[in-house]
Amino acid sequence: MVNLVMSSSDGTAIIFNGAGMPFEETKFPLTKNLGEHEILVKISLSTVCGSDLHTWQGHRSIPTPCILGHEMVGKIVEFGNSVNSDYNGDKLAKGDRIVWSMIVYCNNCFFCNNNIPQKCTQLFKYGHEKSNEEPYFTGGFAKYIILKENSAVFKIPNELSDEEVSPLMCAGACILNGFQTANFSDCDFLIVQGCGALGIYACAFGKELGAKTIIAMDLNQSRLDMAKQFGADYVINSSKSSEEIFEDINNITNGKGADYVIEVTGDPSVINLGIKFLRIGGKYLLLGAIYPGNKVTIDSSDVITKCIQLFGVHNYNHENLKHSIELVLKTRSKYPFKKLVGPKYDLTKEGVENAFKSLESKESFRPAIIPK
């Protein structure tokens, strides 16, 4: 145990009590005793993820009251006696900037032992847990967070800004898990359906992992323009008719179809089109249309006769976050990752609400919350 000497006024947090209810600003006391495997972090920046938005909108339910936010970076304030190094083996010290995996898993259950640790029977997810009892600080929209035992912590390279790292804790790592799950490799054509943050990372990471030609699709022209800065060779506005879109795809792929399609729109109605975009033997990655009630009817003949492989992908493992940090560090001069974050808002209930509204309006990719 490590004794902490801090006043209860230090722990500002913004509480989510349920869809349709206003955010609540409160102050929690910091625990007097930090566990020997725990880390107290002062949050520097948190970003609002699309799944935070969908929780706020009522599209999915989580336990409440809750501190939302599962993309963040911060500095170590204190750590337990058994904490020595990060996931990579690098020594940790007070003041180090760190990021960590969104999920904490046991490494011992059936799912952990079968390479789906994000479905661990004892899974803990930052930003998805109740915050009404100690340690209280379980999400990103707060001044502090307490990292649990078995959290995969990564020291942030000095070259990377907070803005370049925070969205990797969900968006970047999830995309890499999708590519890993589908055994993504060198290919001629990758189609990205949806150009929110996930889609932008899919363009950049897909290009770096071997896609020769990337076709990005979205209804929002400004997002398509951003995709061009992140590796998209062609962009197609989804407001066009299906016939026009198919013609574009056929022209670009010389009638072959795409090797891979990745769905990150959140809209199940695009899935049938995605299947039809694929070449014979193509692979379809489903990441976006995740919420209950998202139903779609597909033509099984397309899947069977074209020998299509479908992959459902949810969350990620620690290695995916490690790889995403390494990829961004390697390519930060090639792609303007920092542009994805902003505008920035204060850690107040009004600030958090305005950040959610900014994402809801699609005015931004990743609004940020900055504790003072």
C-alpha positions, 0 to 999 in steps of 0.5 A: 500500500502507498499512502496518499495525502490529498484533499477530497476537493481534488477529485473532480469528475463528470458523472453520466446518470443515463440517456436524456439526463444531464451530466453531473459534476461532482468531487470524489475523495481520492483513496488514502491507500493505493494498492501495491499494483495500482497507479494513480494518474492525473489525466492530461487529455481525454477524447470523446469516442463514438461509443461514448456518444451512442451511450449518451444518446441511449443506443446502448446501456451501461451501469450508472452512475458512471464516469464515461471516457475510455480514450485518455492519456495522463501523468503518473502521480503515484504507484504501488510498491509492485509497479516497476515497468510498463508493458514493454518493460520500460521503467516507470517513474512519477511524472511519466506520460502514459496511456493504457489498454481500455480493457483489463483481463485475467489472462486465465479464463477460456476466452483469454486462453483462446485469443479473445481476451476482450471477452474475458469472463472477468473483464473490466473496461475503463469508462464503462463501470459504475463510479459510485464506490471506491476507487470511484475514478474509473473513466476519462472525464475526470481529473484523475483515474486509478489504474487497476492491477493487470492494466497494460500501461505504455510509456508514451514516446517523447516524440508523440503528443497527447493528441496523437495518442489518446484516440489509439486507446480505442479507435486505433487499437480496434482497427488494428485488431480488425486487420489482425483478425482478418489476417490482413496482408498486401492487397490491391484494394481496400474499401473503407465504409465510413470516415469517422475516426475509425475509418481514418485510422483504417485508411492510414493503417491499411496503407501502411500494412500493404493496401495498394489502393484505398477507397474511402466512402462517407456521406460527409464530404469534409470527412472524405477530404480528411481521408485523402490526407490519411492514405485514401486514393479514391473517395466516394460520397455515399449520397450517390445512388447504389448504381453510381457507386457500383460503377465507380467501384468497378471502374477503380478495381477494373471489375475485380472488386475489393480484397477487403472491405471494412465497415465502420459506419455504425449503419447496418444498411451498408453491409449488403453493399459491402458484401457486393463490393468484394471480389471472389474470396474477399474478406469483410470486417464488421466493426461499426454496426454494433448496437442492439437492434441493428438488423440486416438481411443479407443475400446468403448466395453472395456470401457462399458463391463468392466464398466471402469471409465475414469477421466480427470484431469488437475491442482489442488486445494489449498487443493491438494498442502497442502496435498502434502506438508504434505505427503512429510513431513511425508515420507521424510525419506522413499522416496528420494524426494530431488533426483528428483531435479537437476542439478542446473543452474544459472538464465541466458538465457544460464542457463535456456536454458541448464536446458530445454535441460537437461529435454528434453534429459530425463537426469533429472526429474526436473532441477533447476534454482538458482538466485544469 
